[in-house]
Amino acid sequence: MAGYLGNKSDMIVHDLANMIPDCQIYYVKKEDKTYFVPDSLEIAIKEKFSPCQHCIKR
């Protein structure tokens, strides 16, 4: 199972293991979803995605 999901429309990456109700992950359109290979937050950030303030605590 994937660990991170990117939303191409707002360039936010979400942690699928830490979703909370405030996270907008349920509203990401199918065509805006992207996954990362390898599946890591570092790769998502290198691809210019910003961590979700609700499901990724840094």
N, CA, C and O atoms as a Tripos MOL2 file, in Angstrom:
@<TRIPOS>MOLECULE
protein
  232   231    58     0     0
PROTEIN
NO_CHARGES

@<TRIPOS>ATOM
      1 N           0.8470   -1.1870    0.0000 N.3       1 MET1
      2 CA          0.0000    0.0000    0.0000 C.3       1 MET1
      3 C           0.8900    1.2470    0.0000 C.2       1 MET1
      4 O           1.9410    1.2810    0.6400 O.2       1 MET1
      5 N           0.4530    2.2370   -0.7130 N.am      2 ALA2
      6 CA          1.1910    3.5010   -0.7890 C.3       2 ALA2
      7 C           1.1630    4.2210    0.5620 C.2       2 ALA2
      8 O           0.2130    4.0910    1.3350 O.2       2 ALA2
      9 N           2.2150    4.9720    0.8200 N.am      3 GLY3
     10 CA          2.2920    5.7310    2.0630 C.3       3 GLY3
     11 C           1.9570    7.1970    1.8850 C.2       3 GLY3
     12 O           1.4550    7.8460    2.8030 O.2       3 GLY3
     13 N           2.2400    7.7200    0.6880 N.am      4 TYR4
     14 CA          2.0250    9.1410    0.4250 C.3       4 TYR4
     15 C           1.2400    9.3300   -0.8630 C.2       4 TYR4
     16 O           1.4370    8.6160   -1.8470 O.2       4 TYR4
     17 N           0.3490   10.3080   -0.8300 N.am      5 LEU5
     18 CA         -0.4710   10.6410   -1.9920 C.3       5 LEU5
     19 C          -0.3150   12.1240   -2.2700 C.2       5 LEU5
     20 O          -0.5070   12.9530   -1.3800 O.2       5 LEU5
     21 N           0.0330   12.4580   -3.5030 N.am      6 GLY6
     22 CA          0.1720   13.8500   -3.8950 C.3       6 GLY6
     23 C          -1.0650   14.3350   -4.6370 C.2       6 GLY6
     24 O          -1.6660   13.5950   -5.4160 O.2       6 GLY6
     25 N          -1.4380   15.5860   -4.3870 N.am      7 ASN7
     26 CA         -2.5450   16.2310   -5.0920 C.3       7 ASN7
     27 C          -1.9150   17.2270   -6.0660 C.2       7 ASN7
     28 O          -1.3810   18.2560   -5.6510 O.2       7 ASN7
     29 N          -1.9790   16.9180   -7.3550 N.am      8 LYS8
     30 CA         -1.3470   17.7620   -8.3680 C.3       8 LYS8
     31 C          -2.0180   19.1230   -8.5110 C.2       8 LYS8
     32 O          -1.3870   20.0590   -9.0010 O.2       8 LYS8
     33 N          -3.2780   19.2640   -8.1020 N.am      9 SER9
     34 CA         -3.9470   20.5550   -8.2750 C.3       9 SER9
     35 C          -3.4780   21.6030   -7.2660 C.2       9 SER9
     36 O          -3.4400   22.7910   -7.5870 O.2       9 SER9
     37 N          -3.1180   21.1770   -6.0460 N.am     10 ASP10
     38 CA         -2.6290   22.1450   -5.0620 C.3      10 ASP10
     39 C          -1.1980   21.8550   -4.5930 C.2      10 ASP10
     40 O          -0.6540   22.5670   -3.7490 O.2      10 ASP10
     41 N          -0.5930   20.7870   -5.1610 N.am     11 MET11
     42 CA          0.7880   20.4000   -4.8580 C.3      11 MET11
     43 C           1.0080   20.1200   -3.3680 C.2      11 MET11
     44 O           2.0360   20.4860   -2.7980 O.2      11 MET11
     45 N           0.0230   19.4650   -2.7520 N.am     12 ILE12
     46 CA          0.1070   19.0460   -1.3550 C.3      12 ILE12
     47 C           0.2700   17.5330   -1.3190 C.2      12 ILE12
     48 O          -0.4100   16.8150   -2.0520 O.2      12 ILE12
     49 N           1.1720   17.0450   -0.4670 N.am     13 VAL13
     50 CA          1.3540   15.6110   -0.2780 C.3      13 VAL13
     51 C           0.7350   15.2220    1.0600 C.2      13 VAL13
     52 O           0.8780   15.9360    2.0530 O.2      13 VAL13
     53 N           0.0400   14.0740    1.0750 N.am     14 HIS14
     54 CA         -0.6590   13.5860    2.2590 C.3      14 HIS14
     55 C          -0.0740   12.2550    2.7090 C.2      14 HIS14
     56 O           0.3450   11.4430    1.8840 O.2      14 HIS14
     57 N          -0.0470   12.0360    4.0150 N.am     15 ASP15
     58 CA          0.3990   10.7740    4.5980 C.3      15 ASP15
     59 C          -0.8400    9.9100    4.8060 C.2      15 ASP15
     60 O          -1.6660   10.2070    5.6690 O.2      15 ASP15
     61 N          -0.9720    8.8530    4.0290 N.am     16 LEU16
     62 CA         -2.1680    8.0230    4.0800 C.3      16 LEU16
     63 C          -2.3400    7.3050    5.4140 C.2      16 LEU16
     64 O          -3.4590    6.9300    5.7640 O.2      16 LEU16
     65 N          -1.2770    7.1060    6.1560 N.am     17 ALA17
     66 CA         -1.3630    6.4170    7.4440 C.3      17 ALA17
     67 C          -1.8060    7.3430    8.5710 C.2      17 ALA17
     68 O          -2.1670    6.8670    9.6480 O.2      17 ALA17
     69 N          -1.7880    8.6430    8.3500 N.am     18 ASN18
     70 CA         -2.1000    9.6110    9.4060 C.3      18 ASN18
     71 C          -3.2270   10.5580    9.0350 C.2      18 ASN18
     72 O          -3.2770   11.6820    9.5340 O.2      18 ASN18
     73 N          -4.1270   10.1270    8.1760 N.am     19 MET19
     74 CA         -5.2280   11.0040    7.7630 C.3      19 MET19
     75 C          -6.1150   11.3440    8.9570 C.2      19 MET19
     76 O          -6.3560   10.5080    9.8270 O.2      19 MET19
     77 N          -6.5930   12.5820    8.9820 N.am     20 ILE20
     78 CA         -7.5420   13.0250    9.9930 C.3      20 ILE20
     79 C          -8.6880   13.7330    9.2690 C.2      20 ILE20
     80 O          -8.5510   14.0870    8.0980 O.2      20 ILE20
     81 N          -9.8190   13.9440    9.9550 N.am     21 PRO21
     82 CA        -10.9680   14.5740    9.2750 C.3      21 PRO21
     83 C         -10.6650   15.9310    8.6450 C.2      21 PRO21
     84 O         -11.2720   16.2730    7.6290 O.2      21 PRO21
     85 N          -9.7450   16.7170    9.2120 N.am     22 ASP22
     86 CA         -9.4150   18.0340    8.6500 C.3      22 ASP22
     87 C          -8.6370   17.9470    7.3440 C.2      22 ASP22
     88 O          -8.5790   18.9180    6.5890 O.2      22 ASP22
     89 N          -8.0410   16.7960    7.0740 N.am     23 CYS23
     90 CA         -7.2680   16.5940    5.8590 C.3      23 CYS23
     91 C          -8.2260   16.5070    4.6640 C.2      23 CYS23
     92 O          -9.2770   15.8720    4.7550 O.2      23 CYS23
     93 N          -7.8710   17.1280    3.5720 N.am     24 GLN24
     94 CA         -8.7450   17.1900    2.3960 C.3      24 GLN24
     95 C          -8.5110   16.0360    1.4250 C.2      24 GLN24
     96 O          -8.8850   16.1400    0.2570 O.2      24 GLN24
     97 N          -7.9170   14.9660    1.8670 N.am     25 ILE25
     98 CA         -7.5160   13.8790    0.9860 C.3      25 ILE25
     99 C          -8.6990   13.2090    0.2930 C.2      25 ILE25
    100 O          -8.5580   12.7190   -0.8270 O.2      25 ILE25
    101 N          -9.8480   13.1810    0.9360 N.am     26 TYR26
    102 CA        -11.0200   12.5350    0.3460 C.3      26 TYR26
    103 C         -11.5580   13.2940   -0.8610 C.2      26 TYR26
    104 O         -12.3330   12.7400   -1.6400 O.2      26 TYR26
    105 N         -11.1630   14.5420   -1.0240 N.am     27 TYR27
    106 CA        -11.6730   15.3730   -2.1010 C.3      27 TYR27
    107 C         -10.7060   15.4900   -3.2810 C.2      27 TYR27
    108 O         -10.9760   16.2260   -4.2300 O.2      27 TYR27
    109 N          -9.5870   14.7740   -3.2310 N.am     28 VAL28
    110 CA         -8.6260   14.8120   -4.3370 C.3      28 VAL28
    111 C          -9.2390   14.0690   -5.5240 C.2      28 VAL28
    112 O          -9.6230   12.9050   -5.4090 O.2      28 VAL28
    113 N          -9.3240   14.7510   -6.6550 N.am     29 LYS29
    114 CA         -9.8810   14.1340   -7.8570 C.3      29 LYS29
    115 C          -8.9370   13.0630   -8.3890 C.2      29 LYS29
    116 O          -7.7200   13.1580   -8.2360 O.2      29 LYS29
    117 N          -9.5120   12.0520   -9.0090 N.am     30 LYS30
    118 CA         -8.7220   10.9340   -9.5200 C.3      30 LYS30
    119 C          -7.6010   11.4140  -10.4400 C.2      30 LYS30
    120 O          -6.4760   10.9210  -10.3520 O.2      30 LYS30
    121 N          -7.8940   12.3610  -11.3120 N.am     31 GLU31
    122 CA         -6.8880   12.8390  -12.2630 C.3      31 GLU31
    123 C          -5.7920   13.6810  -11.6050 C.2      31 GLU31
    124 O          -4.7530   13.9320  -12.2160 O.2      31 GLU31
    125 N          -6.0200   14.1180  -10.3560 N.am     32 ASP32
    126 CA         -5.0270   14.9130   -9.6350 C.3      32 ASP32
    127 C          -4.1630   14.0790   -8.6970 C.2      32 ASP32
    128 O          -3.2110   14.5990   -8.1150 O.2      32 ASP32
    129 N          -4.4750   12.8020   -8.5410 N.am     33 LYS33
    130 CA         -3.7180   11.9370   -7.6280 C.3      33 LYS33
    131 C          -2.4050   11.5110   -8.2660 C.2      33 LYS33
    132 O          -2.3460   11.1820   -9.4510 O.2      33 LYS33
    133 N          -1.3520   11.5250   -7.4500 N.am     34 THR34
    134 CA         -0.0620   11.0140   -7.8920 C.3      34 THR34
    135 C           0.6110   10.3190   -6.7210 C.2      34 THR34
    136 O           0.4550   10.7150   -5.5660 O.2      34 THR34
    137 N           1.3600    9.2780   -7.0420 N.am     35 TYR35
    138 CA          2.1030    8.5260   -6.0370 C.3      35 TYR35
    139 C           3.5860    8.6730   -6.3380 C.2      35 TYR35
    140 O           3.9640    9.0890   -7.4330 O.2      35 TYR35
    141 N           4.4130    8.3380   -5.3820 N.am     36 PHE36
    142 CA          5.8510    8.5960   -5.4950 C.3      36 PHE36
    143 C           6.6440    7.2940   -5.4800 C.2      36 PHE36
    144 O           6.3230    6.3580   -4.7480 O.2      36 PHE36
    145 N           7.6930    7.2580   -6.3120 N.am     37 VAL37
    146 CA          8.5710    6.0940   -6.3820 C.3      37 VAL37
    147 C          10.0090    6.5840   -6.2460 C.2      37 VAL37
    148 O          10.4710    7.3420   -7.0990 O.2      37 VAL37
    149 N          10.7290    6.1780   -5.2040 N.am     38 PRO38
    150 CA         10.2290    5.3980   -4.0810 C.3      38 PRO38
    151 C           9.2420    6.2140   -3.2510 C.2      38 PRO38
    152 O           9.2210    7.4430   -3.3080 O.2      38 PRO38
    153 N           8.4330    5.5070   -2.4860 N.am     39 ASP39
    154 CA          7.3460    6.1120   -1.7200 C.3      39 ASP39
    155 C           7.8940    6.7560   -0.4430 C.2      39 ASP39
    156 O           7.9430    6.1230    0.6110 O.2      39 ASP39
    157 N           8.3060    8.0270   -0.5540 N.am     40 SER40
    158 CA          8.8560    8.7140    0.6150 C.3      40 SER40
    159 C           8.5060   10.1930    0.5650 C.2      40 SER40
    160 O           8.2730   10.7610   -0.5010 O.2      40 SER40
    161 N           8.4770   10.7910    1.7290 N.am     41 LEU41
    162 CA          8.1990   12.2240    1.8330 C.3      41 LEU41
    163 C           9.3110   13.0250    1.1610 C.2      41 LEU41
    164 O           9.0480   14.0610    0.5490 O.2      41 LEU41
    165 N          10.5330   12.5590    1.2690 N.am     42 GLU42
    166 CA         11.6630   13.2690    0.6640 C.3      42 GLU42
    167 C          11.5030   13.3710   -0.8560 C.2      42 GLU42
    168 O          11.7950   14.4130   -1.4420 O.2      42 GLU42
    169 N          11.0430   12.3000   -1.4890 N.am     43 ILE43
    170 CA         10.8240   12.3110   -2.9390 C.3      43 ILE43
    171 C           9.7070   13.2970   -3.2820 C.2      43 ILE43
    172 O           9.8240   14.0560   -4.2440 O.2      43 ILE43
    173 N           8.6350   13.2880   -2.5080 N.am     44 ALA44
    174 CA          7.5260   14.2170   -2.7580 C.3      44 ALA44
    175 C           7.9990   15.6660   -2.6720 C.2      44 ALA44
    176 O           7.6290   16.4910   -3.5080 O.2      44 ALA44
    177 N           8.8080   15.9760   -1.6750 N.am     45 ILE45
    178 CA          9.3140   17.3380   -1.5130 C.3      45 ILE45
    179 C          10.2410   17.7060   -2.6730 C.2      45 ILE45
    180 O          10.2030   18.8360   -3.1590 O.2      45 ILE45
    181 N          11.0700   16.7620   -3.1170 N.am     46 LYS46
    182 CA         11.9400   17.0160   -4.2740 C.3      46 LYS46
    183 C          11.1240   17.3060   -5.5320 C.2      46 LYS46
    184 O          11.5740   18.0240   -6.4250 O.2      46 LYS46
    185 N           9.9160   16.7370   -5.5900 N.am     47 GLU47
    186 CA          9.0330   16.9730   -6.7420 C.3      47 GLU47
    187 C           8.1490   18.1940   -6.5390 C.2      47 GLU47
    188 O           7.1490   18.3680   -7.2350 O.2      47 GLU47
    189 N           8.5220   19.0440   -5.5740 N.am     48 LYS48
    190 CA          7.8850   20.3500   -5.3220 C.3      48 LYS48
    191 C           6.5220   20.2660   -4.6300 C.2      48 LYS48
    192 O           5.7330   21.2060   -4.7220 O.2      48 LYS48
    193 N           6.2320   19.1610   -3.9420 N.am     49 PHE49
    194 CA          5.0090   19.0570   -3.1530 C.3      49 PHE49
    195 C           5.2870   19.5610   -1.7410 C.2      49 PHE49
    196 O           6.3860   19.3920   -1.2140 O.2      49 PHE49
    197 N           4.2780   20.1820   -1.1370 N.am     50 SER50
    198 CA          4.3760   20.6550    0.2450 C.3      50 SER50
    199 C           3.6230   19.6880    1.1470 C.2      50 SER50
    200 O           2.5660   19.1870    0.7620 O.2      50 SER50
    201 N           4.1520   19.4130    2.3560 N.am     51 PRO51
    202 CA          3.4590   18.5000    3.2740 C.3      51 PRO51
    203 C           2.1370   19.0870    3.7660 C.2      51 PRO51
    204 O           2.0450   20.2800    4.0570 O.2      51 PRO51
    205 N           1.1330   18.2480    3.8520 N.am     52 CYS52
    206 CA         -0.1620   18.6520    4.4040 C.3      52 CYS52
    207 C           0.0250   19.0190    5.8730 C.2      52 CYS52
    208 O           0.6610   18.2770    6.6220 O.2      52 CYS52
    209 N          -0.5190   20.1440    6.2830 N.am     53 GLN53
    210 CA         -0.3590   20.6000    7.6600 C.3      53 GLN53
    211 C          -1.1880   19.7890    8.6460 C.2      53 GLN53
    212 O          -0.9870   19.8980    9.8560 O.2      53 GLN53
    213 N          -2.1210   18.9720    8.1450 N.am     54 HIS54
    214 CA         -2.9800   18.1890    9.0330 C.3      54 HIS54
    215 C          -2.4690   16.7720    9.2540 C.2      54 HIS54
    216 O          -2.5150   16.2780   10.3800 O.2      54 HIS54
    217 N          -1.9840   16.1060    8.2100 N.am     55 CYS55
    218 CA         -1.6170   14.6950    8.3480 C.3      55 CYS55
    219 C          -0.1150   14.4520    8.3790 C.2      55 CYS55
    220 O           0.3170   13.3210    8.6000 O.2      55 CYS55
    221 N           0.6960   15.4940    8.1600 N.am     56 ILE56
    222 CA          2.1540   15.3380    8.2510 C.3      56 ILE56
    223 C           2.6760   16.3540    9.2480 C.2      56 ILE56
    224 O           2.6540   17.5600    9.0030 O.2      56 ILE56
    225 N           3.1390   15.8510   10.3660 N.am     57 LYS57
    226 CA          3.7130   16.7200   11.4150 C.3      57 LYS57
    227 C           5.2190   16.6430   11.3080 C.2      57 LYS57
    228 O           5.8000   15.5600   11.3710 O.2      57 LYS57
    229 N           5.8570   17.8050   11.1450 N.am     58 ARG58
    230 CA          7.3270   17.8240   11.0130 C.3      58 ARG58
    231 C           7.9320   18.6430   12.0940 C.2      58 ARG58
    232 O           9.1540   18.7800   12.1550 O.2      58 ARG58
@<TRIPOS>BOND
     1     1     2 1
     2     2     3 1
     3     3     4 2
     4     3     5 am
     5     5     6 1
     6     6     7 1
     7     7     8 2
     8     7     9 am
     9     9    10 1
    10    10    11 1
    11    11    12 2
    12    11    13 am
    13    13    14 1
    14    14    15 1
    15    15    16 2
    16    15    17 am
    17    17    18 1
    18    18    19 1
    19    19    20 2
    20    19    21 am
    21    21    22 1
    22    22    23 1
    23    23    24 2
    24    23    25 am
    25    25    26 1
    26    26    27 1
    27    27    28 2
    28    27    29 am
    29    29    30 1
    30    30    31 1
    31    31    32 2
    32    31    33 am
    33    33    34 1
    34    34    35 1
    35    35    36 2
    36    35    37 am
    37    37    38 1
    38    38    39 1
    39    39    40 2
    40    39    41 am
    41    41    42 1
    42    42    43 1
    43    43    44 2
    44    43    45 am
    45    45    46 1
    46    46    47 1
    47    47    48 2
    48    47    49 am
    49    49    50 1
    50    50    51 1
    51    51    52 2
    52    51    53 am
    53    53    54 1
    54    54    55 1
    55    55    56 2
    56    55    57 am
    57    57    58 1
    58    58    59 1
    59    59    60 2
    60    59    61 am
    61    61    62 1
    62    62    63 1
    63    63    64 2
    64    63    65 am
    65    65    66 1
    66    66    67 1
    67    67    68 2
    68    67    69 am
    69    69    70 1
    70    70    71 1
    71    71    72 2
    72    71    73 am
    73    73    74 1
    74    74    75 1
    75    75    76 2
    76    75    77 am
    77    77    78 1
    78    78    79 1
    79    79    80 2
    80    79    81 am
    81    81    82 1
    82    82    83 1
    83    83    84 2
    84    83    85 am
    85    85    86 1
    86    86    87 1
    87    87    88 2
    88    87    89 am
    89    89    90 1
    90    90    91 1
    91    91    92 2
    92    91    93 am
    93    93    94 1
    94    94    95 1
    95    95    96 2
    96    95    97 am
    97    97    98 1
    98    98    99 1
    99    99   100 2
   100    99   101 am
   101   101   102 1
   102   102   103 1
   103   103   104 2
   104   103   105 am
   105   105   106 1
   106   106   107 1
   107   107   108 2
   108   107   109 am
   109   109   110 1
   110   110   111 1
   111   111   112 2
   112   111   113 am
   113   113   114 1
   114   114   115 1
   115   115   116 2
   116   115   117 am
   117   117   118 1
   118   118   119 1
   119   119   120 2
   120   119   121 am
   121   121   122 1
   122   122   123 1
   123   123   124 2
   124   123   125 am
   125   125   126 1
   126   126   127 1
   127   127   128 2
   128   127   129 am
   129   129   130 1
   130   130   131 1
   131   131   132 2
   132   131   133 am
   133   133   134 1
   134   134   135 1
   135   135   136 2
   136   135   137 am
   137   137   138 1
   138   138   139 1
   139   139   140 2
   140   139   141 am
   141   141   142 1
   142   142   143 1
   143   143   144 2
   144   143   145 am
   145   145   146 1
   146   146   147 1
   147   147   148 2
   148   147   149 am
   149   149   150 1
   150   150   151 1
   151   151   152 2
   152   151   153 am
   153   153   154 1
   154   154   155 1
   155   155   156 2
   156   155   157 am
   157   157   158 1
   158   158   159 1
   159   159   160 2
   160   159   161 am
   161   161   162 1
   162   162   163 1
   163   163   164 2
   164   163   165 am
   165   165   166 1
   166   166   167 1
   167   167   168 2
   168   167   169 am
   169   169   170 1
   170   170   171 1
   171   171   172 2
   172   171   173 am
   173   173   174 1
   174   174   175 1
   175   175   176 2
   176   175   177 am
   177   177   178 1
   178   178   179 1
   179   179   180 2
   180   179   181 am
   181   181   182 1
   182   182   183 1
   183   183   184 2
   184   183   185 am
   185   185   186 1
   186   186   187 1
   187   187   188 2
   188   187   189 am
   189   189   190 1
   190   190   191 1
   191   191   192 2
   192   191   193 am
   193   193   194 1
   194   194   195 1
   195   195   196 2
   196   195   197 am
   197   197   198 1
   198   198   199 1
   199   199   200 2
   200   199   201 am
   201   201   202 1
   202   202   203 1
   203   203   204 2
   204   203   205 am
   205   205   206 1
   206   206   207 1
   207   207   208 2
   208   207   209 am
   209   209   210 1
   210   210   211 1
   211   211   212 2
   212   211   213 am
   213   213   214 1
   214   214   215 1
   215   215   216 2
   216   215   217 am
   217   217   218 1
   218   218   219 1
   219   219   220 2
   220   219   221 am
   221   221   222 1
   222   222   223 1
   223   223   224 2
   224   223   225 am
   225   225   226 1
   226   226   227 1
   227   227   228 2
   228   227   229 am
   229   229   230 1
   230   230   231 1
   231   231   232 2
@<TRIPOS>SUBSTRUCTURE
     1 MET1         2 RESIDUE 1 A MET
     2 ALA2         6 RESIDUE 1 A ALA
     3 GLY3        10 RESIDUE 1 A GLY
     4 TYR4        14 RESIDUE 1 A TYR
     5 LEU5        18 RESIDUE 1 A LEU
     6 GLY6        22 RESIDUE 1 A GLY
     7 ASN7        26 RESIDUE 1 A ASN
     8 LYS8        30 RESIDUE 1 A LYS
     9 SER9        34 RESIDUE 1 A SER
    10 ASP10       38 RESIDUE 1 A ASP
    11 MET11       42 RESIDUE 1 A MET
    12 ILE12       46 RESIDUE 1 A ILE
    13 VAL13       50 RESIDUE 1 A VAL
    14 HIS14       54 RESIDUE 1 A HIS
    15 ASP15       58 RESIDUE 1 A ASP
    16 LEU16       62 RESIDUE 1 A LEU
    17 ALA17       66 RESIDUE 1 A ALA
    18 ASN18       70 RESIDUE 1 A ASN
    19 MET19       74 RESIDUE 1 A MET
    20 ILE20       78 RESIDUE 1 A ILE
    21 PRO21       82 RESIDUE 1 A PRO
    22 ASP22       86 RESIDUE 1 A ASP
    23 CYS23       90 RESIDUE 1 A CYS
    24 GLN24       94 RESIDUE 1 A GLN
    25 ILE25       98 RESIDUE 1 A ILE
    26 TYR26      102 RESIDUE 1 A TYR
    27 TYR27      106 RESIDUE 1 A TYR
    28 VAL28      110 RESIDUE 1 A VAL
    29 LYS29      114 RESIDUE 1 A LYS
    30 LYS30      118 RESIDUE 1 A LYS
    31 GLU31      122 RESIDUE 1 A GLU
    32 ASP32      126 RESIDUE 1 A ASP
    33 LYS33      130 RESIDUE 1 A LYS
    34 THR34      134 RESIDUE 1 A THR
    35 TYR35      138 RESIDUE 1 A TYR
    36 PHE36      142 RESIDUE 1 A PHE
    37 VAL37      146 RESIDUE 1 A VAL
    38 PRO38      150 RESIDUE 1 A PRO
    39 ASP39      154 RESIDUE 1 A ASP
    40 SER40      158 RESIDUE 1 A SER
    41 LEU41      162 RESIDUE 1 A LEU
    42 GLU42      166 RESIDUE 1 A GLU
    43 ILE43      170 RESIDUE 1 A ILE
    44 ALA44      174 RESIDUE 1 A ALA
    45 ILE45      178 RESIDUE 1 A ILE
    46 LYS46      182 RESIDUE 1 A LYS
    47 GLU47      186 RESIDUE 1 A GLU
    48 LYS48      190 RESIDUE 1 A LYS
    49 PHE49      194 RESIDUE 1 A PHE
    50 SER50      198 RESIDUE 1 A SER
    51 PRO51      202 RESIDUE 1 A PRO
    52 CYS52      206 RESIDUE 1 A CYS
    53 GLN53      210 RESIDUE 1 A GLN
    54 HIS54      214 RESIDUE 1 A HIS
    55 CYS55      218 RESIDUE 1 A CYS
    56 ILE56      222 RESIDUE 1 A ILE
    57 LYS57      226 RESIDUE 1 A LYS
    58 ARG58      230 RESIDUE 1 A ARG
